Amino acid sequence: MALEINRSRFIFKTKEIWFSQHPYDVKGYHGVFFHECKDKVDISGFRREEFTTLTIDLTQDLDIIWKNIDKKSCQYGIKRAVREGIEVQLNKDFEQFFKLNRSFRKNKGLPVGDEKIETMREYGTLFTAHFNDEIIGGQLYLEDKENIRWLLGASKRLEVTKEKEVIIGFGNRLMIWEAIKYAKNKGLREFDLGGFYTGRTEDSQKEGINVFKKSFGGILVNHYTYRKDYSRILSLARWIYQLKSR
């Protein structure tokens, strides 16, 4: 069963649908956006984009998933996080994560985005890492009855000393491991690490994130996004926005 998120911006009412096998038409909306479709299809009126991501098969035994995780860079970091006393909490710190995410993106020079805290609470699954009673990082996921996907991640690593940055790195790994165990225990079938950079232009930062994600094992797959605007005004507004962004 797919996850459906209703959006309202200005005069436009749109729907986001996650984890559907393929797109389909909806009624009563100015536009619809499908994320994480696994089928590549051609349907009139829909624009399709392909992207690559890393997924972990959750139908495997947890011991097998653990063995596929890189021992030196990742298993070590998870074990070290536990030894350091980092604690991971589930769905308890939405307000702190909301502020942390905005601060983290500003520090990286990225757009803050317009994700609302109410939307995070209603649709998201949040893991936060705490060290010495302080939140040091968080990860927001989306899930349905079979899939879970890493959507947002933020930490304090850009605001702290090198020593604490290392601790935060351990915490980031522990959060993903706890998210994997959470999804496995719920009987979900696929864990999506939220994209994998395949651009032709060299980008050391994105390539570094690739290395981090690959350390959790998993396989590279292609998924698809589909979009359809039912309103000409929405199409025009989207075109103007993209033009300004360039």
N, C-alpha and C positions, 0 to 999 in steps of 0.2 A: 504494500500500500504506500503510495507516494506521499510526500510531505507537501502540503499546500500552504503558502504564505500570501496573505492579502496585503497589498500595498496601496497607499493613497498619497499622492503628491500633487499639489496644486489642484487642478480640476480632473486629474487623471486617476482612474482606479485600475490597477493592474494586478495580475496574479503571477506568483512564482511557484513553479512545481519542481520539486527535487526527486530524483531517483526513479522517475518513470522510465519504462523501457523505451518509449518512443513518444513523440508529441501528438497532441490532438487539440481540436478546437474547444474553446470554452465560451460560454455566453455571459453577458452582463458585465464585460470588462473592456477597457480601451486597448489592452494589450496583454499578452501572456509570454512568459519566459520560462523555458524548460532547462534545468540544470542536471548534469550527470546522467544523461540518457546513454544507454549502452548500444542501442540500435542505430545504425546509419541508414536513414531513409530519406526519400525525396517526397515532400508533401507540399502541395500548392500553397503559396503564401507564407511559408516558414523559411526563415534564413537559418542556415546551419553553420556552426563552427566546430572544428575538431580540436581537441586538446589532449595532452598526455598527462597521465597521473600514475602514482604508485599505489597499488592496492595489496592488502594482506587477506588471504583466505582464512576466515574465522572458523570454517568448518574443520580445520586441522586441530589436532590436540594442542593444548597450550604449551606443552613441552616442546613440540616441534616448532611452534612460532618463536619460542624463546631461543632455540638452537639456531634459527635462521638470523637472529640478531647478531651484529658484529660484536665479537667478544671484547676487543681492545677499546674501541671508541664508544660503544653503546652499552653493552652489558656492564662494563666496568662503571660507567657513569650512573647507571640505575642503582647498582649496588652501593656505590659511594654516596648517592643521594640519601639512601636509607640510613647508612652509617652516620651521615652528618646530621640526621634528625629532621630532614625535610618531610613535611606532611602534605599530603594532597587531599583537598576537600572537594566535594561534589555539590554543585548548585547552591552555594552559600554566599558568594561574594560578587553578585552581579554589579552592584554599584561601584565597588572598588575596581573591578575589571573594566567596566565602562570607562572610568577615568584613566586607568592605566593604559588602555588601548589607545585613547586619544593622545595621551602624552607620548607614548611610544612612537606612534605614527608621525607626530610633529617632529620629534627628535630625529627621525629618519628622513624627514623631508617628504613624506608621503601625504596624500590627501586624507583628511580626517574621516571622510565618509559621512553618511547620514543614517547609519544604523542606530535605531532607537533602543534604549534600555528595555522598554516594554516588549519589543520584538525579541530581544535576546532572552528575556525571561520566559516568554510564551513558547518559543520554538527551539531555543538552544539548550544544549547540555554543556555545563561549564565545569571545568577542572581548574583549580587554583593551587599553586604551590606556596607553602609557608615555611619560613626559616626564622627561628628565634621570634616567633609571634608576629612576623611581618610578611605580608604578601609580596612575593618576588616575581611571580609570573602567573599567567593564566592562558587557557586554551578553550575556545568555544567551538563546539561541534554541532552539526545537524544530523538527525537520524530519523529513519522510519522503521518499519518492522524487520527489515533485512539489511539495511546499510547504515553506516555512520561515516561522516566526512568531517575532517578538520577544516574549519572555516576561518577562524581568526586566532592569532597567537600574539601575545605581548608580554614584555618583561621589563624589569628595571636595569637590564644589563648596560644600557647606554648612560646610566646615571651613577654608576658605582665604581669602586676600585677594581683593579684586575683580579684580586683575590676573590672578591664577592662575585665577579662576573663568572668565574669558574664554577662557583657554587650554583649560580643561576642556570648554567649549562647543564649541570647534573639534574636540577629540578625540572628543566624542560624535558629531558629524557624520561624522567620518572612519570611525569604527567601523561606522556604518550603511552607508556607501558600500562599505567592505571586505566587509561581510556580503552586500550586493547582488552584488558581483563574485564572491564565493565561491559563492553560490547559482547565479548565471548560469553559471559555469564547470562546476558539477556537473550542469547540465542540468535544474535545478528550474524549475517553471513559474510559481509565484506567490510573491511576497514580501509577508508580512502585517506591518504596522507595529504590531500588537498592540492594536487598539481605538481608538475615536474617541468622545469625549464628546458625547452628544446629549441630556443631561438638560435639563429645563425650568428648573431652578434655576441662576441665574448662579453660576459658579465660575471665578474668574479664573485659578487655577492650572491647572485641567484645560483651560480654553480656550486657555491659553498653550501647553500640550502639543499641543493640536490644531494650532495655528499651526506649531509646530516640525515635526510629522509631515507636514502638508500641503506644507511646503517641499520635500519629496522627490518631489512629483508623486503619481501614483497616483490611484485612483478610490475613491469611497465605495461600499461594498457591505454587504449584510446577511448575516450568518452566524447560525447557530443552535447552542445548546447543548441537550442532552437528558440527563435523569437518570431512572434507575429504581432503586428500592430493592426488593430481593427479600426483605429481612428487615424485619419489623415493628419489631423492636428498634432497628435502624439508623434507621428512619423516626422513631421516637420520640426517639432520641438527637439526631438532626438538628433536630427541632422544638424540643427543650429548649434546644439550643445557640443556635438562632436567637432564641428568646424571651429568653435571657439577654443576647444581643448587643444587643438593642433597649434 
